[in-house]
């Protein structure tokens, strides 16, 4: 993954992502088959993280356009 393409997150965005990652970890711990391949579906939380990151990208694009 190339980190130069990642947007700069605000404090609120960082906190939101952190909460979502903690929820993923909690689900992983609650998985009865956590010693195997795992059976917990995390796609909803992963989509929420992507949405936060996409919002940060759009915010940066709008800021770049307004400075030109």
C-alpha positions in Angstrom: 0.0 0.0 0.0 1.3 3.4 -0.9 0.8 5.8 2.0 1.4 8.9 -0.2 -2.1 8.4 -1.6 -3.7 8.4 1.9 -5.4 11.6 3.0 -4.5 13.5 6.1 -7.2 12.6 8.6 -8.7 15.1 11.1 -8.9 14.3 14.8 -12.5 13.3 14.4 -11.8 11.0 11.5 -9.0 9.4 13.4 -11.2 8.8 16.4 -14.0 7.4 14.2 -11.5 4.9 12.5 -10.1 4.0 15.9 -13.6 3.2 17.2 -14.4 1.1 14.1 -11.1 -0.9 14.4 -11.9 -1.5 18.1 -15.3 -2.8 17.1 -13.6 -5.1 14.6 -11.3 -6.4 17.3 -14.2 -7.0 19.7 -16.0 -9.0 17.0 -12.9 -11.0 16.4 -12.6 -11.8 20.1 -16.2 -12.9 20.2 -15.7 -15.3 17.3 -16.2 -18.8 18.6 -13.8 -20.1 15.8 -11.1 -17.4 16.3 -8.3 -20.0 16.4 -9.3 -21.1 12.8 -9.8 -18.9 9.8 -12.5 -16.8 11.5 -16.2 -16.7 10.7 -17.1 -13.1 11.7 -18.2 -10.8 8.9 -16.4 -7.5 9.2 -17.4 -6.1 5.8 -19.9 -3.5 7.2 -17.2 -2.0 9.5 -14.6 -2.1 6.7 -17.0 -0.2 4.5 -17.5 2.4 7.2 -13.7 2.9 7.5 -13.4 3.2 3.7 -16.3 5.8 3.7 -14.4 7.9 6.3 -11.2 7.7 4.3 -13.1 8.6 1.0 -14.6 11.6 2.8 -11.2 12.7 3.8 -10.0 12.4 0.2 -12.9 14.5 -1.0 -12.3 17.1 1.6 -8.7 17.4 0.6 -9.7 17.6 -3.1 -12.2 20.4 -2.3 -9.5 22.2 -0.3 -7.0 21.9 -3.2 -9.5 23.2 -5.7 -10.4 26.2 -3.6 -6.7 27.2 -3.2 -6.2 27.2 -7.0 
